[in-house]
């Protein structure tokens, strides 16, 4: 079970996520209550061991700006969140980063690699909203091997969401927060444990 903790912004929560066994850590580089500067992301990511994927998450900006942000942050992956095109993914392929396509479960071409991405993140109708949805709509669909379930996941819901969807990985942000934009180390640990137990 691949677990990505997204929207991290402090040294202690980054350290907690790594210690608890997260596979990937997401840093929001565009407008969000969880946004960090490329400099902050760079500083935080520098403490993360090589086996944990550090992800620059962007939405609503052009790929030229996305390239600049993720390179300035020194991250190992780029997540294009929302209505990005095949051409957009082709335009960042030369960066040599792991590419993540984050889209709604209603998006066309819902299959890993359809846009040249390495990982597919399947989210609610409004990606990034944190809203729950009918995860069972994905059960039995051939999405490929490397995809993550997102949207409305939390400590108490992740096991059932995995069971309903058959997801091989999960992504969480608001579901491990004490208040909007503020990560909770206890919830991070509990979420990772719950996801792994459900696998």
Secondary structure, DSSP 8 states (H G I E B T S, - for coil): -EEEEE---SHHHHHHHHHHT-SEEEEE-SSSTTB--HHHHHHHHTTS-TTSEEEEEE-SS-HHHHHHHHHHHT-SEEEEESS--HHHHHHHGGG--EEEEEEETT-SS-STTTTS-SEEEEE-SSTTS-----GGGGTT----SSEEE-SS--TTTHHHHHHHH--SEEEESGGGEEETTEE-HHHHHHHHHHHHHH-
